[in-house]
């Protein structure tokens, strides 16, 4: 009896142990499968081939200065571009405000953490220490106060400040527009950056104040240093990021910044979408999910903005960043400008537009330039030493209700150039003087116009056609999206073209460098190319300009099940992001 009981007891224990062992084995197998799927997913969803060639031969060099108003605007303006820039340049980032003034100020530390992910050095991050604005009862910004009038912020502060441990450019300066511009001017003078990036005239008064103040400060720096010619670029953090379409998951391939509305940028008419400079993003920002995307991860460092992170990440994680170039070789900066004997100061600076109230979002930035009474008057540009003026760039009043229909330019050597109607919206119009000899100056006379406020917002003069310091060439698909580790359609056919900046088509050659099969075909059809990749195969396209590699892209035609897996993982990642958005 006792023996039978013992045997039964041992058998029961053994059976329970077997069940536990069997359950443990099943869990182990499931866990291994999950790990394998995760590893497989990571391998598939992380592009395995992203070339650094677009930056290696781009012309970027030396020191890059980035001016932004708030902590997180470094990502809105430069997200994805900071990574490759930090590898080849000395990148400096300047914040004009502390981002907030309520309670404990955490945003400077968040900004340092975010920039650290991109490789920007902590000692290269500067805070000017002004409070976030608008300041005067949300009706007037410090930018529109008299230069030396001390402004009290809405939080009661009168002087610049930063939290302990952070680098402030000038401690305890009064809140005045003169000090604000002076700080920007002194930073440019001290750093002498080769490249300057600044937020444009956006939907926030701090953004507007910063770009306008930067252009004023830059005007003084350039006039004091005639041999200094930095490359200057502005970009829109709102229409280029915050107000973009949440299109990250629309395709297996990453999409580029989408065009918003008309051909003119709605914030400032004088910028044309077709004239934008497009910079490709770095390897860490080229992913098929937001999980692991460097730009999305950097944005998450701004924890105080956590309510915006999931929503904005889908908008800012694009395949390019968009900017507008401002040439700095403008000889008009050094001219004496008069109208009927009176000095005109608004036509020989770096400003294309201005505003008497940057906090008024219904007001367009049309408060700049020369507006002759009754549309009549003669402008005169003269130089102390004769100069060669081969091109004159004219900017009409940006208001579409005002337009110069005809004007005359008379050079000091007697040559007359007649100019037809200028483009509406204040877009750049280039006049070739066909003059290669030094002249003392020229005059501009409006002969015909429409609108009560016609005039010029800016005049620029150049001894030769302005040329950007950058040279960019990149593969783009038929929809204009930059290509990175690209997945074709299921039929394996791909039509693509080339985006070029400061490159000519005669200098460019496209070739297949690597292929898994000899049946890959590449044909040129006019200004585009046609590529055919068999199922399950891939190749590497290489773009050369003057024998320099400017871009290299892997193009694949994966099996159907891989495509399904791509979309499945993206949908799951999108679902997780959506949940975090509401928590």
Order of alpha helices (4+ residues) and beta strands (2+ residues): alpha-alpha-beta-alpha-alpha-beta-alpha-beta-alpha-beta-alpha-beta-beta-alpha-alpha-beta-beta-beta-beta-beta-beta-beta-beta-beta-beta-beta-beta-beta-beta-beta-beta-beta-beta-alpha
